[in-house]
């Protein structure tokens, strides 16, 4: 019985994961898309950080020129 409860909890955690994408407008696996070669990566990271649970950030091809390094925190 404990194994079933554990598997149910694991499935719930996985269902809550979101995928945030930078410069990947055609990717159907993305829950939210961000555009702009100077802002999209940080915007996707910020969205993942603000969402509880495990998330994925995907970055499309391109040349990204950012005014500062990507900031990653551990709160989300």
PQR file with spaces between the fields and no chain letter, atoms N, CA, C, O and H, PARSE charges and radii, in Angstrom:
ATOM       1  N    UNK     1       0.821   -1.196    0.000 -0.4000 1.5000
ATOM       2  CA   UNK     1       0.000    0.000    0.000 -0.0000 2.0000
ATOM       3  C    UNK     1       0.861    1.253    0.000  0.5500 1.7000
ATOM       4  O    UNK     1       0.533    2.235   -0.666 -0.5500 1.4000
ATOM       5  N    UNK     2       1.963    1.222    0.746 -0.4000 1.5000
ATOM       6  CA   UNK     2       2.840    2.391    0.776 -0.0000 2.0000
ATOM       7  C    UNK     2       3.456    2.659   -0.589  0.5500 1.7000
ATOM       8  O    UNK     2       3.658    3.811   -0.971 -0.5500 1.4000
ATOM       9  H    UNK     2       2.229    0.425    1.287  0.4000 1.0000
ATOM      10  N    UNK     3       3.753    1.593   -1.320 -0.4000 1.5000
ATOM      11  CA   UNK     3       4.311    1.756   -2.658 -0.0000 2.0000
ATOM      12  C    UNK     3       3.347    2.450   -3.599  0.5500 1.7000
ATOM      13  O    UNK     3       3.761    3.267   -4.421 -0.5500 1.4000
ATOM      14  H    UNK     3       3.589    0.657   -1.009  0.4000 1.0000
ATOM      15  N    UNK     4       2.072    2.136   -3.488 -0.4000 1.5000
ATOM      16  CA   UNK     4       1.063    2.769   -4.337 -0.0000 2.0000
ATOM      17  C    UNK     4       0.929    4.244   -3.996  0.5500 1.7000
ATOM      18  O    UNK     4       0.808    5.085   -4.887 -0.5500 1.4000
ATOM      19  H    UNK     4       1.735    1.472   -2.819  0.4000 1.0000
ATOM      20  N    UNK     5       0.951    4.557   -2.705 -0.4000 1.5000
ATOM      21  CA   UNK     5       0.883    5.965   -2.287 -0.0000 2.0000
ATOM      22  C    UNK     5       2.099    6.719   -2.802  0.5500 1.7000
ATOM      23  O    UNK     5       1.976    7.839   -3.299 -0.5500 1.4000
ATOM      24  H    UNK     5       1.049    3.874   -1.981  0.4000 1.0000
ATOM      25  N    UNK     6       3.281    6.104   -2.684 -0.4000 1.5000
ATOM      26  CA   UNK     6       4.501    6.743   -3.150 -0.0000 2.0000
ATOM      27  C    UNK     6       4.439    6.981   -4.662  0.5500 1.7000
ATOM      28  O    UNK     6       4.809    8.060   -5.126 -0.5500 1.4000
ATOM      29  H    UNK     6       3.381    5.194   -2.280  0.4000 1.0000
ATOM      30  N    UNK     7       3.979    5.999   -5.431 -0.4000 1.5000
ATOM      31  CA   UNK     7       3.860    6.161   -6.880 -0.0000 2.0000
ATOM      32  C    UNK     7       2.841    7.236   -7.233  0.5500 1.7000
ATOM      33  O    UNK     7       3.041    7.991   -8.185 -0.5500 1.4000
ATOM      34  H    UNK     7       3.679    5.123   -5.054  0.4000 1.0000
ATOM      35  N    UNK     8       1.765    7.311   -6.484 -0.4000 1.5000
ATOM      36  CA   UNK     8       0.760    8.354   -6.737 -0.0000 2.0000
ATOM      37  C    UNK     8       1.352    9.727   -6.474  0.5500 1.7000
ATOM      38  O    UNK     8       1.102   10.660   -7.237 -0.5500 1.4000
ATOM      39  H    UNK     8       1.602    6.698   -5.711  0.4000 1.0000
ATOM      40  N    UNK     9       2.126    9.868   -5.418 -0.4000 1.5000
ATOM      41  CA   UNK     9       2.760   11.154   -5.105 -0.0000 2.0000
ATOM      42  C    UNK     9       3.780   11.508   -6.171  0.5500 1.7000
ATOM      43  O    UNK     9       3.880   12.669   -6.569 -0.5500 1.4000
ATOM      44  H    UNK     9       2.330    9.109   -4.799  0.4000 1.0000
ATOM      45  N    UNK    10       4.531   10.540   -6.633 -0.4000 1.5000
ATOM      46  CA   UNK    10       5.515   10.778   -7.686 -0.0000 2.0000
ATOM      47  C    UNK    10       4.824   11.232   -8.965  0.5500 1.7000
ATOM      48  O    UNK    10       5.293   12.168   -9.612 -0.5500 1.4000
ATOM      49  H    UNK    10       4.450    9.597   -6.309  0.4000 1.0000
ATOM      50  N    UNK    11       3.743   10.605   -9.336 -0.4000 1.5000
ATOM      51  CA   UNK    11       2.993   10.996  -10.526 -0.0000 2.0000
ATOM      52  C    UNK    11       2.451   12.404  -10.416  0.5500 1.7000
ATOM      53  O    UNK    11       2.437   13.135  -11.407 -0.5500 1.4000
ATOM      54  H    UNK    11       3.362    9.845   -8.810  0.4000 1.0000
ATOM      55  N    UNK    12       2.005   12.801   -9.237 -0.4000 1.5000
ATOM      56  CA   UNK    12       1.504   14.161   -9.020 -0.0000 2.0000
ATOM      57  C    UNK    12       2.612   15.171   -9.203  0.5500 1.7000
ATOM      58  O    UNK    12       2.403   16.206   -9.835 -0.5500 1.4000
ATOM      59  H    UNK    12       2.017   12.207   -8.433  0.4000 1.0000
ATOM      60  N    UNK    13       3.789   14.896   -8.665 -0.4000 1.5000
ATOM      61  CA   UNK    13       4.912   15.824   -8.797 -0.0000 2.0000
ATOM      62  C    UNK    13       5.299   15.991  -10.263  0.5500 1.7000
ATOM      63  O    UNK    13       5.605   17.096  -10.712 -0.5500 1.4000
ATOM      64  H    UNK    13       3.960   14.055   -8.152  0.4000 1.0000
ATOM      65  N    UNK    14       5.281   14.879  -11.005 -0.4000 1.5000
ATOM      66  CA   UNK    14       5.643   14.964  -12.412 -0.0000 2.0000
ATOM      67  C    UNK    14       4.587   15.719  -13.201  0.5500 1.7000
ATOM      68  O    UNK    14       4.923   16.418  -14.158 -0.5500 1.4000
ATOM      69  H    UNK    14       5.033   13.982  -10.640  0.4000 1.0000
ATOM      70  N    UNK    15       3.344   15.600  -12.833 -0.4000 1.5000
ATOM      71  CA   UNK    15       2.273   16.284  -13.548 -0.0000 2.0000
ATOM      72  C    UNK    15       2.356   17.787  -13.343  0.5500 1.7000
ATOM      73  O    UNK    15       1.873   18.547  -14.182 -0.5500 1.4000
ATOM      74  H    UNK    15       3.071   15.032  -12.057  0.4000 1.0000
ATOM      75  N    UNK    16       2.958   18.233  -12.247 -0.4000 1.5000
ATOM      76  CA   UNK    16       3.056   19.650  -11.956 -0.0000 2.0000
ATOM      77  C    UNK    16       4.232   20.320  -12.655  0.5500 1.7000
ATOM      78  O    UNK    16       4.324   21.548  -12.649 -0.5500 1.4000
ATOM      79  H    UNK    16       3.350   17.616  -11.565  0.4000 1.0000
ATOM      80  N    UNK    17       5.121   19.556  -13.250 -0.4000 1.5000
ATOM      81  CA   UNK    17       6.277   20.129  -13.932 -0.0000 2.0000
ATOM      82  C    UNK    17       5.835   20.870  -15.190  0.5500 1.7000
ATOM      83  O    UNK    17       4.965   20.402  -15.925 -0.5500 1.4000
ATOM      84  H    UNK    17       5.046   18.559  -13.255  0.4000 1.0000
ATOM      85  N    UNK    18       6.437   22.017  -15.427 -0.4000 1.5000
ATOM      86  CA   UNK    18       6.170   22.799  -16.631 -0.0000 2.0000
ATOM      87  C    UNK    18       7.430   22.892  -17.477  0.5500 1.7000
ATOM      88  O    UNK    18       8.543   22.740  -16.975 -0.5500 1.4000
ATOM      89  H    UNK    18       7.144   22.397  -14.830  0.4000 1.0000
ATOM      90  N    UNK    19       7.241   23.142  -18.754 -0.4000 1.5000
ATOM      91  CA   UNK    19       8.357   23.358  -19.673 -0.0000 2.0000
ATOM      92  C    UNK    19       8.261   24.775  -20.202  0.5500 1.7000
ATOM      93  O    UNK    19       7.249   25.169  -20.782 -0.5500 1.4000
ATOM      94  H    UNK    19       6.336   23.266  -19.162  0.4000 1.0000
ATOM      95  N    UNK    20       9.329   25.538  -19.997 -0.4000 1.5000
ATOM      96  CA   UNK    20       9.403   26.919  -20.454 -0.0000 2.0000
ATOM      97  C    UNK    20      10.447   26.994  -21.561  0.5500 1.7000
ATOM      98  O    UNK    20      11.543   26.451  -21.428 -0.5500 1.4000
ATOM      99  H    UNK    20      10.151   25.218  -19.526  0.4000 1.0000
ATOM     100  N    UNK    21      10.100   27.668  -22.651 -0.4000 1.5000
ATOM     101  CA   UNK    21      10.974   27.666  -23.819 -0.0000 2.0000
ATOM     102  C    UNK    21      11.383   29.066  -24.243  0.5500 1.7000
ATOM     103  O    UNK    21      10.585   30.003  -24.222 -0.5500 1.4000
ATOM     104  H    UNK    21       9.209   28.109  -22.759  0.4000 1.0000
ATOM     105  N    UNK    22      12.639   29.181  -24.626 -0.4000 1.5000
ATOM     106  CA   UNK    22      13.192   30.418  -25.156 -0.0000 2.0000
ATOM     107  C    UNK    22      13.468   30.207  -26.641  0.5500 1.7000
ATOM     108  O    UNK    22      14.271   29.354  -27.019 -0.5500 1.4000
ATOM     109  H    UNK    22      13.287   28.419  -24.643  0.4000 1.0000
ATOM     110  N    UNK    23      12.803   30.983  -27.465 -0.4000 1.5000
ATOM     111  CA   UNK    23      12.998   30.923  -28.918 -0.0000 2.0000
ATOM     112  C    UNK    23      12.707   29.539  -29.502  0.5500 1.7000
ATOM     113  O    UNK    23      13.463   29.045  -30.339 -0.5500 1.4000
ATOM     114  H    UNK    23      12.151   31.676  -27.158  0.4000 1.0000
ATOM     115  N    UNK    24      11.612   28.915  -29.061 -0.4000 1.5000
ATOM     116  CA   UNK    24      11.153   27.643  -29.614 -0.0000 2.0000
ATOM     117  C    UNK    24       9.639   27.705  -29.846  0.5500 1.7000
ATOM     118  O    UNK    24       8.899   26.907  -29.269 -0.5500 1.4000
ATOM     119  H    UNK    24      10.998   29.317  -28.381  0.4000 1.0000
ATOM     120  N    UNK    25       9.166   28.641  -30.681 -0.4000 1.5000
ATOM     121  CA   UNK    25       7.716   28.827  -30.821 -0.0000 2.0000
ATOM     122  C    UNK    25       6.978   27.633  -31.399  0.5500 1.7000
ATOM     123  O    UNK    25       5.774   27.506  -31.173 -0.5500 1.4000
ATOM     124  H    UNK    25       9.767   29.289  -31.149  0.4000 1.0000
ATOM     125  N    UNK    26       7.637   26.759  -32.130 -0.4000 1.5000
ATOM     126  CA   UNK    26       6.960   25.625  -32.741 -0.0000 2.0000
ATOM     127  C    UNK    26       6.964   24.366  -31.892  0.5500 1.7000
ATOM     128  O    UNK    26       6.439   23.338  -32.320 -0.5500 1.4000
ATOM     129  H    UNK    26       8.614   26.862  -32.314  0.4000 1.0000
ATOM     130  N    UNK    27       7.543   24.419  -30.700 -0.4000 1.5000
ATOM     131  CA   UNK    27       7.652   23.239  -29.845 -0.0000 2.0000
ATOM     132  C    UNK    27       6.382   23.068  -29.031  0.5500 1.7000
ATOM     133  O    UNK    27       6.105   23.863  -28.133 -0.5500 1.4000
ATOM     134  H    UNK    27       7.970   25.254  -30.352  0.4000 1.0000
ATOM     135  N    UNK    28       5.618   22.046  -29.338 -0.4000 1.5000
ATOM     136  CA   UNK    28       4.329   21.811  -28.668 -0.0000 2.0000
ATOM     137  C    UNK    28       4.491   21.343  -27.226  0.5500 1.7000
ATOM     138  O    UNK    28       3.521   21.353  -26.468 -0.5500 1.4000
ATOM     139  H    UNK    28       5.844   21.400  -30.067  0.4000 1.0000
ATOM     140  N    UNK    29       5.694   20.934  -26.831 -0.4000 1.5000
ATOM     141  CA   UNK    29       5.901   20.479  -25.448 -0.0000 2.0000
ATOM     142  C    UNK    29       6.041   21.640  -24.470  0.5500 1.7000
ATOM     143  O    UNK    29       6.080   21.431  -23.258 -0.5500 1.4000
ATOM     144  H    UNK    29       6.482   20.926  -27.447  0.4000 1.0000
ATOM     145  N    UNK    30       6.115   22.851  -24.986 -0.4000 1.5000
ATOM     146  CA   UNK    30       6.322   24.028  -24.129 -0.0000 2.0000
ATOM     147  C    UNK    30       5.004   24.522  -23.548  0.5500 1.7000
ATOM     148  O    UNK    30       4.019   24.693  -24.267 -0.5500 1.4000
ATOM     149  H    UNK    30       6.083   23.021  -25.971  0.4000 1.0000
ATOM     150  N    UNK    31       5.000   24.746  -22.249 -0.4000 1.5000
ATOM     151  CA   UNK    31       3.827   25.322  -21.596 -0.0000 2.0000
ATOM     152  C    UNK    31       3.768   26.832  -21.808  0.5500 1.7000
ATOM     153  O    UNK    31       2.692   27.429  -21.852 -0.5500 1.4000
ATOM     154  H    UNK    31       5.800   24.607  -21.665  0.4000 1.0000
ATOM     155  N    UNK    32       4.953   27.437  -21.939 -0.4000 1.5000
ATOM     156  CA   UNK    32       5.009   28.883  -22.148 -0.0000 2.0000
ATOM     157  C    UNK    32       6.231   29.185  -23.012  0.5500 1.7000
ATOM     158  O    UNK    32       7.296   28.595  -22.831 -0.5500 1.4000
ATOM     159  H    UNK    32       5.827   26.952  -21.903  0.4000 1.0000
ATOM     160  N    UNK    33       6.058   30.116  -23.957 -0.4000 1.5000
ATOM     161  CA   UNK    33       7.127   30.489  -24.892 -0.0000 2.0000
ATOM     162  C    UNK    33       7.587   31.912  -24.607  0.5500 1.7000
ATOM     163  O    UNK    33       6.785   32.784  -24.271 -0.5500 1.4000
ATOM     164  H    UNK    33       5.192   30.595  -24.104  0.4000 1.0000
ATOM     165  N    UNK    34       8.887   32.133  -24.747 -0.4000 1.5000
ATOM     166  CA   UNK    34       9.454   33.473  -24.593 -0.0000 2.0000
ATOM     167  C    UNK    34      10.301   33.765  -25.821  0.5500 1.7000
ATOM     168  O    UNK    34      11.004   32.891  -26.327 -0.5500 1.4000
ATOM     169  H    UNK    34       9.538   31.425  -25.020  0.4000 1.0000
ATOM     170  N    UNK    35      10.227   34.997  -26.292 -0.4000 1.5000
ATOM     171  CA   UNK    35      10.987   35.393  -27.473 -0.0000 2.0000
ATOM     172  C    UNK    35      11.877   36.582  -27.147  0.5500 1.7000
ATOM     173  O    UNK    35      11.671   37.291  -26.162 -0.5500 1.4000
ATOM     174  H    UNK    35       9.655   35.707  -25.881  0.4000 1.0000
ATOM     175  N    UNK    36      12.855   36.774  -27.986 -0.4000 1.5000
ATOM     176  CA   UNK    36      13.799   37.869  -27.830 -0.0000 2.0000
ATOM     177  C    UNK    36      15.171   37.328  -27.489  0.5500 1.7000
ATOM     178  O    UNK    36      15.349   36.710  -26.439 -0.5500 1.4000
ATOM     179  H    UNK    36      13.023   36.198  -28.786  0.4000 1.0000
ATOM     180  N    UNK    37      16.142   37.550  -28.356 -0.4000 1.5000
ATOM     181  CA   UNK    37      17.467   36.966  -28.149 -0.0000 2.0000
ATOM     182  C    UNK    37      18.230   37.603  -26.997  0.5500 1.7000
ATOM     183  O    UNK    37      19.280   37.094  -26.606 -0.5500 1.4000
ATOM     184  H    UNK    37      15.997   38.051  -29.209  0.4000 1.0000
ATOM     185  N    UNK    38      17.726   38.707  -26.442 -0.4000 1.5000
ATOM     186  CA   UNK    38      18.403   39.296  -25.282 -0.0000 2.0000
ATOM     187  C    UNK    38      17.639   39.063  -23.985  0.5500 1.7000
ATOM     188  O    UNK    38      18.177   39.313  -22.907 -0.5500 1.4000
ATOM     189  H    UNK    38      16.873   39.120  -26.760  0.4000 1.0000
ATOM     190  N    UNK    39      16.386   38.586  -24.065 -0.4000 1.5000
ATOM     191  CA   UNK    39      15.565   38.462  -22.858 -0.0000 2.0000
ATOM     192  C    UNK    39      14.916   37.100  -22.648  0.5500 1.7000
ATOM     193  O    UNK    39      14.515   36.785  -21.527 -0.5500 1.4000
ATOM     194  H    UNK    39      15.949   38.383  -24.941  0.4000 1.0000
ATOM     195  N    UNK    40      14.803   36.287  -23.685 -0.4000 1.5000
ATOM     196  CA   UNK    40      13.993   35.069  -23.587 -0.0000 2.0000
ATOM     197  C    UNK    40      14.540   34.033  -22.615  0.5500 1.7000
ATOM     198  O    UNK    40      13.759   33.386  -21.916 -0.5500 1.4000
ATOM     199  H    UNK    40      15.129   36.542  -24.595  0.4000 1.0000
ATOM     200  N    UNK    41      15.841   33.856  -22.551 -0.4000 1.5000
ATOM     201  CA   UNK    41      16.398   32.850  -21.653 -0.0000 2.0000
ATOM     202  C    UNK    41      16.125   33.220  -20.200  0.5500 1.7000
ATOM     203  O    UNK    41      15.654   32.385  -19.427 -0.5500 1.4000
ATOM     204  H    UNK    41      16.475   34.381  -23.119  0.4000 1.0000
ATOM     205  N    UNK    42      16.414   34.462  -19.821 -0.4000 1.5000
ATOM     206  CA   UNK    42      16.169   34.869  -18.442 -0.0000 2.0000
ATOM     207  C    UNK    42      14.686   34.828  -18.110  0.5500 1.7000
ATOM     208  O    UNK    42      14.314   34.448  -16.999 -0.5500 1.4000
ATOM     209  H    UNK    42      16.797   35.140  -20.449  0.4000 1.0000
ATOM     210  N    UNK    43      13.835   35.211  -19.052 -0.4000 1.5000
ATOM     211  CA   UNK    43      12.386   35.168  -18.816 -0.0000 2.0000
ATOM     212  C    UNK    43      11.919   33.732  -18.585  0.5500 1.7000
ATOM     213  O    UNK    43      11.085   33.492  -17.712 -0.5500 1.4000
ATOM     214  H    UNK    43      14.137   35.519  -19.954  0.4000 1.0000
ATOM     215  N    UNK    44      12.436   32.783  -19.346 -0.4000 1.5000
ATOM     216  CA   UNK    44      12.064   31.380  -19.167 -0.0000 2.0000
ATOM     217  C    UNK    44      12.562   30.848  -17.828  0.5500 1.7000
ATOM     218  O    UNK    44      11.845   30.119  -17.142 -0.5500 1.4000
ATOM     219  H    UNK    44      13.114   32.977  -20.055  0.4000 1.0000
ATOM     220  N    UNK    45      13.781   31.210  -17.456 -0.4000 1.5000
ATOM     221  CA   UNK    45      14.334   30.791  -16.168 -0.0000 2.0000
ATOM     222  C    UNK    45      13.524   31.399  -15.022  0.5500 1.7000
ATOM     223  O    UNK    45      13.231   30.716  -14.041 -0.5500 1.4000
ATOM     224  H    UNK    45      14.363   31.803  -18.013  0.4000 1.0000
ATOM     225  N    UNK    46      13.162   32.670  -15.140 -0.4000 1.5000
ATOM     226  CA   UNK    46      12.360   33.329  -14.103 -0.0000 2.0000
ATOM     227  C    UNK    46      11.002   32.655  -13.947  0.5500 1.7000
ATOM     228  O    UNK    46      10.534   32.456  -12.825 -0.5500 1.4000
ATOM     229  H    UNK    46      13.400   33.225  -15.938  0.4000 1.0000
ATOM     230  N    UNK    47      10.369   32.303  -15.057 -0.4000 1.5000
ATOM     231  CA   UNK    47       9.070   31.634  -14.997 -0.0000 2.0000
ATOM     232  C    UNK    47       9.195   30.279  -14.302  0.5500 1.7000
ATOM     233  O    UNK    47       8.345   29.921  -13.487 -0.5500 1.4000
ATOM     234  H    UNK    47      10.749   32.464  -15.968  0.4000 1.0000
ATOM     235  N    UNK    48      10.239   29.531  -14.617 -0.4000 1.5000
ATOM     236  CA   UNK    48      10.458   28.242  -13.967 -0.0000 2.0000
ATOM     237  C    UNK    48      10.736   28.435  -12.480  0.5500 1.7000
ATOM     238  O    UNK    48      10.271   27.651  -11.652 -0.5500 1.4000
ATOM     239  H    UNK    48      10.929   29.821  -15.279  0.4000 1.0000
ATOM     240  N    UNK    49      11.487   29.469  -12.143 -0.4000 1.5000
ATOM     241  CA   UNK    49      11.815   29.758  -10.750 -0.0000 2.0000
ATOM     242  C    UNK    49      10.563   30.111   -9.948  0.5500 1.7000
ATOM     243  O    UNK    49      10.461   29.765   -8.771 -0.5500 1.4000
ATOM     244  H    UNK    49      11.865   30.106  -12.815  0.4000 1.0000
ATOM     245  N    UNK    50       9.627   30.787  -10.573 -0.4000 1.5000
ATOM     246  CA   UNK    50       8.406   31.217   -9.890 -0.0000 2.0000
ATOM     247  C    UNK    50       7.341   30.132   -9.810  0.5500 1.7000
ATOM     248  O    UNK    50       6.321   30.315   -9.146 -0.5500 1.4000
ATOM     249  H    UNK    50       9.710   31.067  -11.530  0.4000 1.0000
ATOM     250  N    UNK    51       7.564   29.012  -10.476 -0.4000 1.5000
ATOM     251  CA   UNK    51       6.604   27.897  -10.463 -0.0000 2.0000
ATOM     252  C    UNK    51       7.100   26.824   -9.503  0.5500 1.7000
ATOM     253  O    UNK    51       8.241   26.373   -9.601 -0.5500 1.4000
ATOM     254  H    UNK    51       8.393   28.864  -11.016  0.4000 1.0000
ATOM     255  N    UNK    52       6.249   26.425   -8.587 -0.4000 1.5000
ATOM     256  CA   UNK    52       6.632   25.383   -7.631 -0.0000 2.0000
ATOM     257  C    UNK    52       6.821   24.048   -8.330  0.5500 1.7000
ATOM     258  O    UNK    52       6.090   23.719   -9.264 -0.5500 1.4000
ATOM     259  H    UNK    52       5.322   26.792   -8.508  0.4000 1.0000
ATOM     260  N    UNK    53       7.778   23.299   -7.886 -0.4000 1.5000
ATOM     261  CA   UNK    53       8.009   21.971   -8.425 -0.0000 2.0000
ATOM     262  C    UNK    53       9.104   21.959   -9.472  0.5500 1.7000
ATOM     263  O    UNK    53       9.667   23.000   -9.811 -0.5500 1.4000
ATOM     264  H    UNK    53       8.372   23.566   -7.127  0.4000 1.0000
ATOM     265  N    UNK    54       9.402   20.776   -9.981 -0.4000 1.5000
ATOM     266  CA   UNK    54      10.458   20.644  -10.988 -0.0000 2.0000
ATOM     267  C    UNK    54       9.983   21.185  -12.334  0.5500 1.7000
ATOM     268  O    UNK    54       8.836   20.969  -12.726 -0.5500 1.4000
ATOM     269  H    UNK    54       8.944   19.931   -9.706  0.4000 1.0000
ATOM     270  N    UNK    55      10.853   21.874  -13.025 -0.4000 1.5000
ATOM     271  CA   UNK    55      10.531   22.433  -14.327 -0.0000 2.0000
ATOM     272  C    UNK    55      11.685   22.209  -15.285  0.5500 1.7000
ATOM     273  O    UNK    55      12.785   21.826  -14.887 -0.5500 1.4000
ATOM     274  H    UNK    55      11.784   22.049  -12.706  0.4000 1.0000
ATOM     275  N    UNK    56      11.411   22.453  -16.546 -0.4000 1.5000
ATOM     276  CA   UNK    56      12.411   22.310  -17.597 -0.0000 2.0000
ATOM     277  C    UNK    56      12.451   23.600  -18.398  0.5500 1.7000
ATOM     278  O    UNK    56      11.408   24.154  -18.746 -0.5500 1.4000
ATOM     279  H    UNK    56      10.517   22.764  -16.869  0.4000 1.0000
ATOM     280  N    UNK    57      13.664   24.082  -18.694 -0.4000 1.5000
ATOM     281  CA   UNK    57      13.843   25.244  -19.569 -0.0000 2.0000
ATOM     282  C    UNK    57      14.560   24.749  -20.812  0.5500 1.7000
ATOM     283  O    UNK    57      15.644   24.171  -20.731 -0.5500 1.4000
ATOM     284  H    UNK    57      14.512   23.632  -18.412  0.4000 1.0000
ATOM     285  N    UNK    58      13.940   24.983  -21.967 -0.4000 1.5000
ATOM     286  CA   UNK    58      14.525   24.585  -23.247 -0.0000 2.0000
ATOM     287  C    UNK    58      14.891   25.850  -24.027  0.5500 1.7000
ATOM     288  O    UNK    58      14.128   26.816  -24.055 -0.5500 1.4000
ATOM     289  H    UNK    58      13.059   25.452  -22.033  0.4000 1.0000
ATOM     290  N    UNK    59      16.061   25.831  -24.655 -0.4000 1.5000
ATOM     291  CA   UNK    59      16.539   26.990  -25.422 -0.0000 2.0000
ATOM     292  C    UNK    59      16.729   26.564  -26.866  0.5500 1.7000
ATOM     293  O    UNK    59      17.394   25.569  -27.157 -0.5500 1.4000
ATOM     294  H    UNK    59      16.680   25.047  -24.632  0.4000 1.0000
ATOM     295  N    UNK    60      16.136   27.331  -27.761 -0.4000 1.5000
ATOM     296  CA   UNK    60      16.248   27.052  -29.181 -0.0000 2.0000
ATOM     297  C    UNK    60      17.567   27.546  -29.750  0.5500 1.7000
ATOM     298  O    UNK    60      18.369   28.159  -29.046 -0.5500 1.4000
ATOM     299  H    UNK    60      15.597   28.139  -27.525  0.4000 1.0000
ATOM     300  N    UNK    61      17.781   27.277  -31.019 -0.4000 1.5000
ATOM     301  CA   UNK    61      19.018   27.713  -31.667 -0.0000 2.0000
ATOM     302  C    UNK    61      19.023   29.219  -31.864  0.5500 1.7000
ATOM     303  O    UNK    61      17.970   29.849  -31.961 -0.5500 1.4000
ATOM     304  H    UNK    61      17.130   26.779  -31.591  0.4000 1.0000
ATOM     305  N    UNK    62      20.194   29.775  -31.920 -0.4000 1.5000
ATOM     306  CA   UNK    62      20.311   31.199  -32.193 -0.0000 2.0000
ATOM     307  C    UNK    62      21.491   31.812  -31.479  0.5500 1.7000
ATOM     308  O    UNK    62      22.200   31.149  -30.722 -0.5500 1.4000
ATOM     309  H    UNK    62      21.050   29.263  -31.841  0.4000 1.0000
ATOM     310  N    UNK    63      21.684   33.080  -31.734 -0.4000 1.5000
ATOM     311  CA   UNK    63      22.719   33.852  -31.064 -0.0000 2.0000
ATOM     312  C    UNK    63      22.044   34.708  -30.009  0.5500 1.7000
ATOM     313  O    UNK    63      21.233   35.577  -30.328 -0.5500 1.4000
ATOM     314  H    UNK    63      21.108   33.618  -32.350  0.4000 1.0000
ATOM     315  N    UNK    64      22.376   34.464  -28.772 -0.4000 1.5000
ATOM     316  CA   UNK    64      21.764   35.170  -27.666 -0.0000 2.0000
ATOM     317  C    UNK    64      22.790   36.139  -27.087  0.5500 1.7000
ATOM     318  O    UNK    64      23.861   35.727  -26.640 -0.5500 1.4000
ATOM     319  H    UNK    64      23.035   33.759  -28.513  0.4000 1.0000
ATOM     320  N    UNK    65      22.459   37.418  -27.097 -0.4000 1.5000
ATOM     321  CA   UNK    65      23.335   38.443  -26.550 -0.0000 2.0000
ATOM     322  C    UNK    65      22.600   39.065  -25.371  0.5500 1.7000
ATOM     323  O    UNK    65      21.592   39.754  -25.530 -0.5500 1.4000
ATOM     324  H    UNK    65      21.590   37.753  -27.460  0.4000 1.0000
ATOM     325  N    UNK    66      23.134   38.801  -24.188 -0.4000 1.5000
ATOM     326  CA   UNK    66      22.459   39.254  -22.975 -0.0000 2.0000
ATOM     327  C    UNK    66      23.332   40.281  -22.256  0.5500 1.7000
ATOM     328  O    UNK    66      24.561   40.205  -22.288 -0.5500 1.4000
ATOM     329  H    UNK    66      23.952   38.242  -24.059  0.4000 1.0000
ATOM     330  N    UNK    67      22.679   41.234  -21.614 -0.4000 1.5000
ATOM     331  CA   UNK    67      23.417   42.295  -20.937 -0.0000 2.0000
ATOM     332  C    UNK    67      24.029   41.832  -19.616  0.5500 1.7000
ATOM     333  O    UNK    67      24.920   42.495  -19.084 -0.5500 1.4000
ATOM     334  H    UNK    67      21.681   41.296  -21.589  0.4000 1.0000
ATOM     335  N    UNK    68      23.563   40.707  -19.082 -0.4000 1.5000
ATOM     336  CA   UNK    68      24.113   40.177  -17.837 -0.0000 2.0000
ATOM     337  C    UNK    68      23.978   38.660  -17.851  0.5500 1.7000
ATOM     338  O    UNK    68      23.201   38.114  -18.635 -0.5500 1.4000
ATOM     339  H    UNK    68      22.840   40.168  -19.514  0.4000 1.0000
ATOM     340  N    UNK    69      24.728   37.976  -16.990 -0.4000 1.5000
ATOM     341  CA   UNK    69      24.616   36.513  -16.935 -0.0000 2.0000
ATOM     342  C    UNK    69      23.219   36.079  -16.498  0.5500 1.7000
ATOM     343  O    UNK    69      22.499   36.840  -15.852 -0.5500 1.4000
ATOM     344  H    UNK    69      25.359   38.420  -16.354  0.4000 1.0000
ATOM     345  N    UNK    70      22.848   34.866  -16.850 -0.4000 1.5000
ATOM     346  CA   UNK    70      21.558   34.317  -16.440 -0.0000 2.0000
ATOM     347  C    UNK    70      21.601   34.102  -14.927  0.5500 1.7000
ATOM     348  O    UNK    70      22.545   33.521  -14.391 -0.5500 1.4000
ATOM     349  H    UNK    70      23.433   34.248  -17.375  0.4000 1.0000
ATOM     350  N    UNK    71      20.569   34.577  -14.261 -0.4000 1.5000
ATOM     351  CA   UNK    71      20.480   34.411  -12.810 -0.0000 2.0000
ATOM     352  C    UNK    71      19.623   33.190  -12.508  0.5500 1.7000
ATOM     353  O    UNK    71      18.475   33.096  -12.942 -0.5500 1.4000
ATOM     354  H    UNK    71      19.801   35.049  -14.696  0.4000 1.0000
ATOM     355  N    UNK    72      20.194   32.266  -11.762 -0.4000 1.5000
ATOM     356  CA   UNK    72      19.488   31.069  -11.337 -0.0000 2.0000
ATOM     357  C    UNK    72      19.373   31.078   -9.820  0.5500 1.7000
ATOM     358  O    UNK    72      20.359   31.312   -9.121 -0.5500 1.4000
ATOM     359  H    UNK    72      21.127   32.342  -11.409  0.4000 1.0000
ATOM     360  N    UNK    73      18.183   30.825   -9.313 -0.4000 1.5000
ATOM     361  CA   UNK    73      18.029   30.682   -7.868 -0.0000 2.0000
ATOM     362  C    UNK    73      17.491   29.303   -7.588  0.5500 1.7000
ATOM     363  O    UNK    73      17.242   28.530   -8.514 -0.5500 1.4000
ATOM     364  H    UNK    73      17.382   30.634   -9.881  0.4000 1.0000
ATOM     365  N    UNK    74      17.309   28.987   -6.333 -0.4000 1.5000
ATOM     366  CA   UNK    74      16.859   27.666   -5.949 -0.0000 2.0000
ATOM     367  C    UNK    74      15.511   27.730   -5.238  0.5500 1.7000
ATOM     368  O    UNK    74      15.167   26.810   -4.496 -0.5500 1.4000
ATOM     369  H    UNK    74      17.511   29.615   -5.581  0.4000 1.0000
ATOM     370  N    UNK    75      14.751   28.787   -5.449 -0.4000 1.5000
ATOM     371  CA   UNK    75      13.502   28.911   -4.708 -0.0000 2.0000
ATOM     372  C    UNK    75      12.327   28.210   -5.384  0.5500 1.7000
ATOM     373  O    UNK    75      11.353   27.869   -4.713 -0.5500 1.4000
ATOM     374  H    UNK    75      15.031   29.534   -6.052  0.4000 1.0000
ATOM     375  N    UNK    76      12.396   27.988   -6.694 -0.4000 1.5000
ATOM     376  CA   UNK    76      11.278   27.401   -7.404 -0.0000 2.0000
ATOM     377  C    UNK    76      11.462   25.953   -7.693  0.5500 1.7000
ATOM     378  O    UNK    76      10.588   25.327   -8.292 -0.5500 1.4000
ATOM     379  H    UNK    76      13.188   28.265   -7.239  0.4000 1.0000
